[in-house]
Amino acid sequence: MWPSRADGAAGIVRAVVLAALGTALLAVSAKINLPLPFVPMTLQTLVVLMIGAAYGWRLGTATVIAYLAEGAMGLPVFAGPVGGLAPLLGPTAGYLFGFIVAAFVTGWLSERGWDRSVPRLFVAMAIGHIAILAMGFGWLAFGMKLGVEKAWLVGLLPFVAASLVKNALGAALVPAVRRLVDRRR
C-alpha cells in the first residue's frame, strides 16, 4: 500500500487523496440515517471517529473541515438531500461542528497510542462522541433555544445507545483495517 510517511509532493497527494476519500465516506454515511424530529441519527459519527483514529489529528481534522466546507458550498453531503448553510445554522449545527472537535481529540489520542488497544480506542472514541453530543446538546438548548429539558430529550438521550454501539464497532474496525492494510505492504 501507500507509505504512511510520504514526503514532498507524494505526501501532499497522499493527504489530498485520503481527505477526498474521507469526505466521500462522510457523505455516504450521512445518507444512511434514521430521521428523528430535530436531528437525524446517522453513521457520520462512526466515520468521523474512525477518520480521526486512522488519519491522526491533523489530517482527520482537515478532512472533517473539508467535508463541512463541501456542504457549505452547496454539495448535498449532509443527511437527506441537503447542502448549503441551513444544516450549519439549524438544529444539526452543534453536532456538525462537534465533528471537528471529535476528529481532533480522537486523532490526538490515537497518535499517542490509544489506537493500539481496542478498549483504549473505545474510550478515545467515547470522548469524541461526548464532544459531538455536548456541542449538539448545547446548540439545541441555547442556540436553538429549545431549553435544557427538551434538548436532552431530543438531542442527547436518543443517541446514547447508538453511540456506544458505534464506539464498539469503530474500536474493532480500525485495528482490523490496519492489520489488513499492513498485510498487503
Steps between C-alpha positions, in 0.01 A plus 500: 500500500588864522784599735370672813783755506516629144701822462470794262255475211419137580399602852272773368341265246453238773332751733270631224398148394436391861302818574289450185437139599406611851257768381341248263456251787348774715255591222395137456468451878271805519259336257462195727272656755202459726293818485417639844307822580794741530823318416523180293700203627770421244821301468699826471627492858644152443681620187621823666652303788656241270649776284648663811641170623639392163621836364623666820396840628639717218367319195190378685403853603581639155286229339199584717545873431516423125177298532322790673634741236365274223160512666517876556574547128174323420612145427231258630729326750292540816217272623214499254545663160643814658793731456542869565513700819165390652642186671792707631263755655202282594442226758789282373762778522637407842547138401664589170749735664549240772634271226807725480571470872435125495739438209764713673468327841475147362791563263713658771440207737563249222835661422589440863437127476133477595428333165718199585253360752131440428389606852709820488379579147143446624566760772661742250197466275268544799674828580447602136133405523464699822640806320252459213203442729596782738532751217177378341318517832638846577397634160149355526449620859646849467561582132164366381342594834332162556595505867701244692218248557382483138857499366575208733195308379542557125869574460684277742297215645409336165868484401666345807442130422590545132819684601610205712436259212690725257790527746524122523476462124761769433737371768485156337512617136798738515750235621352242262541731200853588610592129519353443155692795352822399678478149355485640147819706537 
